[in-house]
Amino acid sequence: MLAINNLTKAFGERILWSGITASFPNGAVIGLVGPSGAGKSTLLNCMGLLEKPTSGSIRFGDVCLTAASVRQRRALRRETLGYVFQNYALVEEATVEANLAIAAPHHGHGREDKKLISSALEAVGLEGQQRTAISTLSGGEQQRVAVARLLVYSPRLVLADEPTGALDSDNARIVLDHLESMASRGATVVIATHDPSARQRCDELLDLTHKDKD
């Protein structure tokens, strides 16, 4: 379960949101919605250990994410958390295989890792593209590589920041299909989005529109 308790984020005297409390079951697709500037990405970053809230807590299962030690944070990023960013967060100078190998159990070495990478690429419609340079791929293809990276190590908490924001409808559908599939296998998927098609895939919505307080 993902549980948020009385969470507040402030930048100086400006309170972005305050008193957020919510809980979501494993296997759910959760949409963070609200206008630009409502703090969707900031909340997602707090869940992903990329930012700290001003107060309150976030728990995932038995772990308090907001109180995790440096060592625990490293382990959580490596073993539990998965990210999909709007800018893809891939190493453009490297190949598709090298980008996926980062997430593989043995960093791409050995038969099992090769099989995992091949299967993940096939799942997102990029079979045979292991040797292709990331820089030569379209935006939609790069986002599909980012999703394939998740498939390689199957994180339990998937955090997706506007994953369809720069994609055409076909690539957006592929990405959303896979995020939904991960949830069906037990992962908790959190999507920050403006996209109506992404909202329709969500089991629950957390609307940040009225979460700001002076």
C-alpha positions as CSV (number, residue, x, y, z in Angstrom):
1,M,0.0,0.0,0.0
2,L,1.1,3.6,-0.7
3,A,0.1,5.8,2.1
4,I,0.5,9.6,2.3
5,N,-0.1,11.3,5.6
6,N,-0.5,15.0,6.2
7,L,2.0,15.9,3.6
8,T,3.1,19.5,3.1
9,K,5.6,21.1,0.7
10,A,6.6,24.7,1.0
11,F,9.1,26.9,-0.8
12,G,10.0,29.6,1.6
13,E,6.7,31.3,2.6
14,R,4.8,29.8,-0.4
15,I,2.9,26.6,0.5
16,L,2.6,24.5,-2.7
17,W,0.2,22.0,-1.0
18,S,-0.7,21.2,2.5
19,G,-2.3,18.4,4.5
20,I,-2.4,15.8,1.8
21,T,-3.6,12.4,3.2
22,A,-4.5,9.5,1.0
23,S,-3.9,5.7,0.6
24,F,-3.8,3.5,-2.4
25,P,-3.7,-0.3,-2.7
26,N,-1.0,-2.3,-4.5
27,G,-1.9,-2.9,-8.1
28,A,-3.6,0.4,-8.6
29,V,-3.0,3.1,-11.3
30,I,-3.2,6.4,-9.5
31,G,-3.4,9.7,-11.4
32,L,-2.1,13.0,-10.0
33,V,-4.1,15.7,-11.6
34,G,-4.5,19.4,-11.4
35,P,-3.5,22.5,-13.3
36,S,0.1,23.5,-14.2
37,G,1.8,24.6,-11.0
38,A,-0.3,22.5,-8.7
39,G,2.7,20.5,-7.7
40,K,2.1,17.1,-9.4
41,S,5.7,16.6,-10.4
42,T,6.9,17.8,-6.9
43,L,4.6,15.2,-5.2
44,L,5.9,12.5,-7.6
45,N,9.5,13.5,-6.8
46,C,8.8,13.2,-3.1
47,M,7.5,9.7,-3.6
48,G,10.6,8.9,-5.7
49,L,13.1,10.3,-3.2
50,L,14.2,13.0,-5.5
51,E,12.8,15.8,-3.2
52,K,11.8,16.0,0.5
53,P,8.5,17.2,1.7
54,T,8.5,20.0,4.3
55,S,6.5,17.8,6.7
56,G,4.4,14.7,6.8
57,S,5.2,11.2,5.6
58,I,5.0,8.8,2.7
59,R,5.0,5.1,3.3
60,F,5.2,2.3,0.8
61,G,4.5,-1.1,2.3
62,D,6.6,-1.3,5.5
63,V,9.0,1.4,4.5
64,C,8.7,5.1,5.4
65,L,10.1,6.7,2.2
66,T,10.4,10.1,3.8
67,A,12.5,8.8,6.7
68,A,14.7,6.5,4.7
69,S,18.5,6.6,5.4
70,V,20.9,7.3,2.6
71,R,21.6,3.5,2.4
72,Q,17.9,2.7,2.3
73,R,17.4,5.3,-0.4
74,R,20.0,3.7,-2.6
75,A,18.5,0.3,-2.2
76,L,15.0,1.6,-2.8
77,R,16.0,3.3,-6.1
78,R,17.8,0.1,-7.2
79,E,15.2,-2.5,-6.2
80,T,11.8,-0.9,-5.6
81,L,11.3,2.4,-7.5
82,G,10.9,2.8,-11.2
83,Y,10.8,6.1,-13.1
84,V,9.4,7.3,-16.4
85,F,10.2,10.9,-17.1
86,Q,8.8,13.2,-19.8
87,N,12.4,13.8,-21.1
88,Y,13.0,9.9,-21.1
89,A,16.2,10.1,-18.9
90,L,18.2,7.9,-21.3
91,V,21.9,8.0,-22.1
92,E,21.7,9.4,-25.6
93,E,25.3,8.5,-26.6
94,A,24.8,4.9,-25.7
95,T,22.9,2.0,-27.4
96,V,19.4,0.8,-26.5
97,E,21.0,-2.3,-24.9
98,A,23.4,-0.3,-22.8
99,N,20.5,1.7,-21.4
100,L,18.5,-1.3,-20.5
101,A,21.6,-3.1,-19.1
102,I,21.8,-0.5,-16.3
103,A,18.5,-1.9,-14.9
104,A,19.3,-5.6,-15.5
105,P,20.2,-7.9,-12.6
106,H,23.8,-8.5,-13.8
107,H,24.1,-5.2,-15.7
108,G,23.6,-6.8,-19.1
109,H,26.1,-9.6,-18.7
110,G,25.1,-13.2,-19.1
111,R,22.4,-15.1,-21.0
112,E,19.6,-14.3,-18.6
113,D,20.1,-10.5,-18.8
114,K,20.3,-10.7,-22.6
115,K,17.0,-12.6,-22.6
116,L,15.4,-10.1,-20.3
117,I,16.5,-7.2,-22.5
118,S,15.3,-9.0,-25.7
119,S,11.9,-9.8,-24.2
120,A,11.4,-6.2,-22.9
121,L,12.2,-4.7,-26.3
122,E,9.9,-7.2,-28.1
123,A,7.1,-6.2,-25.6
124,V,7.3,-2.5,-26.6
125,G,7.7,-3.2,-30.3
126,L,11.4,-2.5,-30.6
127,E,12.7,-6.0,-31.1
128,G,16.1,-6.3,-32.6
129,Q,17.1,-2.7,-31.7
130,Q,19.7,-3.5,-29.1
131,R,22.6,-2.0,-31.1
132,T,20.7,1.1,-32.1
133,A,21.9,4.4,-30.7
134,I,19.4,6.2,-28.5
135,S,20.1,9.5,-30.3
136,T,18.7,8.1,-33.6
137,L,15.3,7.1,-32.1
138,S,12.2,9.3,-32.2
139,G,10.7,10.6,-29.0
140,G,8.0,7.9,-29.0
141,E,10.6,5.2,-29.4
142,Q,12.8,6.7,-26.6
143,Q,9.8,6.6,-24.3
144,R,9.2,3.0,-25.2
145,V,12.8,2.2,-24.4
146,A,12.2,3.9,-21.0
147,V,9.2,1.6,-20.4
148,A,11.3,-1.4,-21.5
149,R,13.8,-0.5,-18.9
150,L,11.1,-0.9,-16.3
151,L,10.1,-4.3,-17.7
152,V,13.7,-5.5,-17.2
153,Y,13.6,-5.2,-13.4
154,S,9.9,-4.9,-12.6
155,P,9.8,-2.2,-9.8
156,R,7.0,-2.4,-7.3
157,L,6.4,1.4,-7.3
158,V,6.4,3.1,-10.7
159,L,6.4,6.9,-11.0
160,A,5.6,8.4,-14.3
161,D,5.8,12.1,-14.9
162,E,3.7,13.2,-17.9
163,P,4.7,9.9,-19.7
164,T,2.5,10.7,-22.7
165,G,3.0,14.5,-22.8
166,A,5.2,14.5,-25.9
167,L,3.9,11.4,-27.7
168,D,1.5,10.8,-30.5
169,S,-1.6,8.8,-29.8
170,D,-0.2,5.4,-30.9
171,N,3.0,5.7,-28.8
172,A,0.9,7.1,-25.9
173,R,-1.4,4.0,-26.1
174,I,1.6,1.6,-26.0
175,V,3.1,3.4,-23.0
176,L,-0.2,3.4,-21.1
177,D,-0.9,-0.2,-22.0
178,H,2.4,-1.3,-20.4
179,L,1.9,0.9,-17.3
180,E,-1.5,-0.7,-16.8
181,S,0.0,-4.1,-17.4
182,M,2.5,-3.5,-14.6
183,A,-0.3,-2.6,-12.2
184,S,-2.1,-5.8,-13.2
185,R,0.9,-7.7,-12.0
186,G,0.9,-6.0,-8.6
187,A,2.9,-2.8,-9.1
188,T,1.6,0.5,-7.8
189,V,1.7,3.0,-10.7
190,V,1.5,6.8,-10.1
191,I,1.1,9.0,-13.1
192,A,1.3,12.8,-13.0
193,T,-0.7,13.9,-16.1
194,H,-2.7,16.4,-18.0
195,D,-3.7,13.8,-20.6
196,P,-7.4,12.8,-20.6
197,S,-6.5,9.4,-22.1
198,A,-4.1,8.7,-19.3
199,R,-6.7,9.8,-16.7
200,Q,-9.2,7.3,-18.1
201,R,-6.7,4.5,-17.4
202,C,-6.4,5.4,-13.7
203,D,-8.2,3.5,-11.0
204,E,-8.1,6.5,-8.6
205,L,-7.3,10.2,-9.0
206,L,-5.6,12.6,-6.5
207,D,-6.6,16.1,-7.5
208,L,-4.2,18.7,-6.3
209,T,-6.3,21.7,-7.5
210,H,-7.4,22.7,-4.0
211,K,-4.5,21.4,-2.0
212,D,-2.7,24.7,-1.7
213,K,-3.1,26.9,1.3
214,D,-1.8,30.4,2.2
